[in-house]
């Protein structure tokens, strides 16, 4: 462990490798976390199935690639499928939990997560898979830093996707309706917004964003039916650390988490990478609690 | 506070049933022992989740922690833990009756105390979190515990620890462990039932209904919350110790910290039976366990999908649970007098 730290200071180029890898993967985390923040903020549903949506999108992209459709070209198809899937989930399940207490939505989405991951396991088996993207890998600094072109492409795609979503939220009628509902659902209803439809659209949009993130994950990383839980936890860490409705915060926290994971994987060993995410979750929650307790009046 | 109005013959029936069940169905002794374990899980979860409103998704942490503590203590009494685990289960401890049971007793006590200490430390950290944050935080603790246990070489890492071999025959072993788990579940029930008849129950119910007001009324909320969690951890710790010895092998993912199975089962069972009631968890655990054992093998790989669907349906459409449903249907039998003029409001207030 200490050797690895010393190595990092002796060979500073390795830092560039870790930083870049962290940023490339962190950009995808940002997408999933943004979807979570959207659903959380608009309909107050804590979606524990977030990671499963990501993995599901990844599997669809992988499935399409076996028919010879390149994952990047398959992305719109995957998004469309996930959008419909999200809408259906809303009509059948989520609709009933919005008005209920928070633990209900948490458990219900946990049930969804369980069903999705087991269904994926039955359909595709427990093997770890990667969708072939056909890009090459380039090396810099005499081979000390290697960057797969696909990672860079996915980073650009992330930026494009995020920009599209943000412009959509700012400019379109539906985006405005979503933001109005998030501010005050009752007032929005009075103003003639069909909040029921807004909720359904928001949940479906979240599923589509996750699907897109999943397509990218399937190309630059690995997918497996049970890897969704970690993605869900990542999204929670990012949103909890950033706070709701704080888009710059989500971006910084997401990229930061990506970099932190790469560093912990390098310094502590790959088996600690997941433990780092979960550990960070606890740290972030405790840190939030300390922050909150400053505001809270405690009777002693 | 409404004291328990269960007729005495229910208890007699339950006790007699528990004693004769393994004699009538000797082939199912372990399954019935699991049923008692499930009842214990549901009861301890409901103490914190149902009665106090702190829905924990990570109570399984205490189960696994108790198992590991007892394993380390039991093996540490006879040999060096580090060298024993580095053999990767190549050699198991063979003990005589006296050594086996005395070490298991010491291990269980250590597990219980260790889990209480864990509960106090974790409570200090976690009980500032409210609602879903608490649920996610506790889930994080259970998940990180399994990751850490899997990488800690001294306690065997991912390949686990082999527990001492039971000195007698397998049939005798399952009967002995049946008796131990049965007694533990009964003790848990008695303890929980007693707790629910004291002021303590009023206090934690007040915390569930409105924590800020409870605090304003002079209830020391942190102390009550930690105590409730510690009670829950105490019994879960002992159950973990017994389960480790029954299985004979402690391993982080499937045995010690089965977050996705036992960890979720305890929540589902409490919700199914009706959370926040004394009998709800018992009924829920019984129904769930029997249905699961009967249908599990016929579902052929779809059992997990079925479990997920059960959670969804249970949570979304049947949240009051069996017990809550019965209380709504026949309120008089549960000692609730319904004033016809007030009944609608009262019903809305209670949900």
HADDOCK unambig.tbl for C-alpha pairs under 7 A between the chains (distance, minus, plus):
assign (segid A and resid 96 and name CA) (segid B and resid 316 and name CA) 6.50 0.50 0.50
assign (segid A and resid 97 and name CA) (segid B and resid 316 and name CA) 6.38 0.50 0.50
assign (segid A and resid 102 and name CA) (segid B and resid 131 and name CA) 6.88 0.50 0.50
assign (segid A and resid 102 and name CA) (segid B and resid 132 and name CA) 6.14 0.50 0.50
assign (segid A and resid 103 and name CA) (segid B and resid 131 and name CA) 6.80 0.50 0.50
assign (segid A and resid 103 and name CA) (segid B and resid 132 and name CA) 5.68 0.50 0.50
assign (segid A and resid 104 and name CA) (segid B and resid 315 and name CA) 6.25 0.50 0.50
assign (segid A and resid 107 and name CA) (segid B and resid 315 and name CA) 6.97 0.50 0.50
assign (segid A and resid 108 and name CA) (segid B and resid 311 and name CA) 6.77 0.50 0.50
assign (segid A and resid 108 and name CA) (segid B and resid 312 and name CA) 4.91 0.50 0.50
assign (segid A and resid 108 and name CA) (segid B and resid 315 and name CA) 6.13 0.50 0.50
assign (segid A and resid 108 and name CA) (segid B and resid 316 and name CA) 6.71 0.50 0.50
assign (segid A and resid 111 and name CA) (segid B and resid 308 and name CA) 4.43 0.50 0.50
assign (segid A and resid 111 and name CA) (segid B and resid 309 and name CA) 6.43 0.50 0.50
assign (segid A and resid 111 and name CA) (segid B and resid 311 and name CA) 5.44 0.50 0.50
assign (segid A and resid 111 and name CA) (segid B and resid 312 and name CA) 5.30 0.50 0.50
assign (segid A and resid 112 and name CA) (segid B and resid 308 and name CA) 6.41 0.50 0.50
assign (segid A and resid 114 and name CA) (segid B and resid 305 and name CA) 6.80 0.50 0.50
assign (segid A and resid 114 and name CA) (segid B and resid 308 and name CA) 5.25 0.50 0.50
assign (segid A and resid 115 and name CA) (segid B and resid 304 and name CA) 6.94 0.50 0.50
assign (segid A and resid 115 and name CA) (segid B and resid 305 and name CA) 4.61 0.50 0.50
assign (segid A and resid 115 and name CA) (segid B and resid 308 and name CA) 5.06 0.50 0.50
assign (segid A and resid 115 and name CA) (segid B and resid 309 and name CA) 6.77 0.50 0.50
assign (segid A and resid 118 and name CA) (segid B and resid 304 and name CA) 6.31 0.50 0.50
assign (segid A and resid 118 and name CA) (segid B and resid 305 and name CA) 5.92 0.50 0.50
assign (segid A and resid 119 and name CA) (segid B and resid 305 and name CA) 6.73 0.50 0.50
assign (segid A and resid 275 and name CA) (segid B and resid 144 and name CA) 5.47 0.50 0.50
assign (segid A and resid 275 and name CA) (segid B and resid 147 and name CA) 5.68 0.50 0.50
assign (segid A and resid 275 and name CA) (segid B and resid 148 and name CA) 6.99 0.50 0.50
assign (segid A and resid 278 and name CA) (segid B and resid 140 and name CA) 5.48 0.50 0.50
assign (segid A and resid 278 and name CA) (segid B and resid 143 and name CA) 6.87 0.50 0.50
assign (segid A and resid 278 and name CA) (segid B and resid 144 and name CA) 5.63 0.50 0.50
assign (segid A and resid 279 and name CA) (segid B and resid 144 and name CA) 6.35 0.50 0.50
assign (segid A and resid 281 and name CA) (segid B and resid 140 and name CA) 6.65 0.50 0.50
assign (segid A and resid 282 and name CA) (segid B and resid 137 and name CA) 5.91 0.50 0.50
assign (segid A and resid 282 and name CA) (segid B and resid 140 and name CA) 6.41 0.50 0.50
assign (segid A and resid 285 and name CA) (segid B and resid 137 and name CA) 6.88 0.50 0.50
assign (segid A and resid 286 and name CA) (segid B and resid 125 and name CA) 6.62 0.50 0.50
assign (segid A and resid 289 and name CA) (segid B and resid 128 and name CA) 5.95 0.50 0.50
assign (segid A and resid 289 and name CA) (segid B and resid 129 and name CA) 6.37 0.50 0.50
assign (segid A and resid 299 and name CA) (segid B and resid 215 and name CA) 6.68 0.50 0.50
assign (segid A and resid 299 and name CA) (segid B and resid 216 and name CA) 6.87 0.50 0.50
